[in-house]
Amino acid sequence: MSITTKRGDRGETCLYWGGNVSKDSARIEANGMLDELSSFLGLLKSVVHRKRTKIILTGLQKDLLLIGAEIATKTNFLHKLKKRITPKDIRRLEEHVADLEKDLHFRSFALGGENLVASGFDLARVLARKLERCTVTLTKKRMLKNPNILVYLNRLSDLLYLLACNHQRCSRKNK
């Protein structure tokens, strides 16, 4: 079976549970941003050395798949999704944030570029913020019903910021 369906050759694509949309629709744009972010988290996962960070990144990628499925599903088919982002997922991110905040001795913004990993987390944070803005648009257009997604993405950018800070601080210690 080929991955080439030839159905997208005219600038349209299928949604998850049915329906066609233009490839420049807000849903597809959001899923493209989500794919960028998830791919970048995968790149980070391949270069970080800490097992704890790799586990966090894998969990984030799995959550982004859930968000992507929800974005790609028309609201009248949401009941068909087996799992969606919930307050429990948000609490997990908040626990990671709290753990990382304990390790940091400063609370101000820092210039990026300390090292490759920290810079990668900074870029991932920017991508998460971009995706967050796009999901605000989807929410305003009533194409996204789950309010937990916006909260999740907001916490995600906080977590990515702290991971960048954590990797900068650690590189300073080792110098």
C-alpha positions in Angstrom: 0.0 0.0 0.0 1.4 3.4 -1.0 1.3 6.5 1.1 0.5 8.5 -2.0 -3.2 8.8 -2.3 -3.1 11.6 -5.0 -6.2 13.1 -3.3 -4.1 16.1 -2.1 -3.0 17.1 -5.5 -5.7 19.7 -5.7 -4.9 21.4 -2.4 -7.3 19.5 -0.2 -6.9 16.9 2.5 -9.2 14.7 4.7 -9.9 15.3 8.3 -9.6 12.5 10.9 -13.2 11.3 11.0 -14.4 12.6 7.7 -14.7 15.7 5.7 -12.3 17.5 3.3 -10.7 20.8 3.9 -8.3 23.0 2.1 -4.7 22.5 2.9 -4.5 26.1 4.0 -7.3 25.8 6.5 -6.8 26.9 10.1 -7.0 23.2 11.2 -4.3 22.1 8.8 -2.1 25.1 9.7 -2.4 24.2 13.4 -1.6 20.6 12.7 1.4 21.6 10.6 2.7 23.7 13.6 2.1 20.8 15.9 4.0 18.5 13.6 6.9 21.0 13.6 6.9 21.2 17.4 6.7 17.4 17.8 9.5 16.8 15.3 11.7 19.4 17.0 11.0 17.7 20.4 12.1 14.4 18.7 15.4 16.1 17.6 15.9 17.4 21.2 15.2 13.9 22.5 18.0 12.5 20.3 20.6 15.0 21.7 19.8 15.3 25.4 21.6 13.0 27.8 19.4 13.0 30.8 17.0 10.1 31.0 14.4 12.2 32.9 14.3 14.8 30.1 14.0 12.1 27.4 11.0 10.7 29.3 9.4 14.1 29.6 9.9 14.7 25.8 8.4 11.4 24.9 5.3 12.2 27.0 5.0 15.6 25.3 5.1 14.0 21.9 2.4 11.6 22.8 0.2 14.4 24.1 0.8 16.4 20.9 -0.5 13.4 18.9 -3.8 13.6 21.0 -4.0 17.3 20.4 -3.4 16.8 16.7 -6.2 14.2 16.5 -8.6 16.6 18.2 -7.6 19.5 15.9 -8.1 17.3 12.8 -11.6 16.2 14.0 -14.8 18.1 13.3 -16.6 18.9 16.6 -19.5 16.6 15.8 -17.1 13.6 15.7 -15.2 14.4 18.9 -17.1 11.7 20.7 -15.2 9.1 18.5 -11.8 10.0 20.0 -10.8 7.5 22.7 -8.5 10.0 24.5 -8.3 13.8 24.7 -6.2 16.2 26.7 -7.6 16.5 30.2 -6.8 18.5 33.4 -4.8 15.4 34.5 -2.4 16.0 31.6 -2.1 19.7 32.6 -1.3 18.7 36.2 1.5 16.4 34.9 3.1 19.4 33.2 2.6 21.6 36.3 4.4 18.9 38.3 7.3 19.0 35.9 7.4 22.8 36.1 7.4 22.7 39.9 10.2 20.2 39.9 12.3 22.2 37.6 11.6 25.5 39.4 13.1 23.9 42.6 16.4 23.4 40.8 16.7 27.0 39.5 18.1 29.9 41.5 16.9 32.6 39.2 13.6 33.6 37.8 14.4 36.0 35.0 14.5 35.7 31.2 17.9 34.8 29.9 19.6 35.2 26.5 19.5 32.0 24.5 22.5 30.4 22.9 24.3 29.0 25.9 24.5 25.6 24.3 22.9 23.5 21.6 20.3 21.8 23.9 19.3 24.9 25.7 18.9 26.7 22.4 16.8 23.8 21.1 14.5 24.1 24.1 14.2 27.9 23.4 13.2 27.2 19.8 10.7 24.5 20.9 9.2 27.1 23.3 8.7 29.6 20.4 7.0 26.8 18.3 4.7 26.0 21.3 3.7 29.7 21.6 3.0 29.8 17.9 0.8 26.7 18.1 -0.9 28.2 21.1 -1.8 31.4 19.1 -3.1 29.2 16.3 -5.3 27.2 18.7 -6.7 30.5 20.0 -7.9 31.2 16.4 -9.4 27.7 16.2 -11.2 28.3 19.5 -12.6 31.7 18.4 -13.8 30.1 15.2 -15.5 27.3 17.3 -13.4 24.6 15.6 -11.8 23.6 18.8 -14.0 22.8 21.8 -11.5 21.4 24.4 -10.4 24.3 26.7 -7.8 22.1 28.2 -5.7 22.3 25.0 -5.0 26.1 25.4 -4.1 25.6 29.0 -1.9 22.6 28.2 0.0 24.6 25.5 0.5 27.5 27.8 2.0 25.2 30.4 4.0 23.5 27.8 5.8 26.7 26.8 6.5 27.3 30.5 8.0 23.8 30.8 10.1 24.3 27.7 11.4 27.6 29.0 12.4 25.9 32.3 14.1 23.0 30.5 16.2 25.6 28.5 17.1 27.3 31.7 17.9 24.1 33.4 20.2 23.0 30.6 21.9 26.4 30.5 22.5 26.4 34.3 24.0 22.9 34.1 26.3 23.9 31.3 27.6 26.8 33.4 28.3 24.6 36.3 30.4 22.3 34.1 32.6 25.1 32.8 
